[in-house]
Amino acid sequence: MKKRLLIFGLLTLAVVAGRFWLGVYIHDEFFEKHIFVKHRPIWKWKFYSPIGMSDKTLDDLSPEQQEEQRLFDEFVRDRGMSR
């Protein structure tokens, strides 16, 4: 019984750690999904660019989309991915 509880606890810990340190981004030009390691832990899992390859600016987006674009830039574009 204790062995099962230990295994369950370790699996739960691994899933939570994976959620904090791994993510998926959608390439802003080709719309392909890629798994990546985040530079800091955050609960967010899926990252995408609301601007994409259009000529929009941050001022053209809603506040929610601006936050999404800021997170995409921080975790994906500034790290050399999605180029």
N, C-alpha and C positions, 0 to 999 in steps of 0.2 A: 504494500500500500504506500509506504513512504517513497519507494523507488518511482512509482507512477506519479506521485505528487511532485517529486523533484524533476522528473522529465517534463511534466506539464508546465511547471514553473520556468524551467529553462527555455522551453519552446515559446512561452508567452513573452519572456524577456527578449528573446531573439526577434520575435515579430515586432515588438514595440521599438527596439533599437533599429531594426531595418526601416521602420516607418519614419523614424526621426532622421536617419542618415542616408537613405536612398530616395531617389525621386525619378519621375518620368517627365521628360519634356517633349513637346511636339515642335518639330523643326518649323520655323516660321516661313520657310519657302517651300519645302517639299512635303510637309505635313506627315513626316515619319516620326514614330515614337522611339525614344532612346532612353535607356536607363542610365543614371549617373549618380555619383556620390556627392552629396551636398557638402559645402565647406563649413557649415554650422548646422546644428540640429534645429529643425522646424517641423511641425506636424504636417504641413502641406505636402502633398504627394505629387500632384499633377501641375506642371507649369506650361503655360502657353503665352504667346504674344498677341494681345488684341490688335495691335497695330499691324503685325505681320510685315509684308513687303509693300504696304501702301504708303502714300505720302502724308498720312495723318501725323499729327503731333500729339503730345500728351494733353494739350489743352482741348483737343477735339474729343477726348474720351470722358466717360462718366467717372466719378470718384472710385467706384469699384474696379473699373477697367484700368484706371491709372495705377491703383495698387497692384493689380495683376501684372501690369507691364513693368512696374518697378521691381517686383519680385523676380520676374523673368530675366530682366537685365542683370540683377544682382547674382542670381544663381546660375544662369546659363550664358548669356551673352558676354558678361564681364569675365567669365572664366574660359573664354575661347571656344565655347561650343556654339552650335547653330550658326556657323558662318559659311 
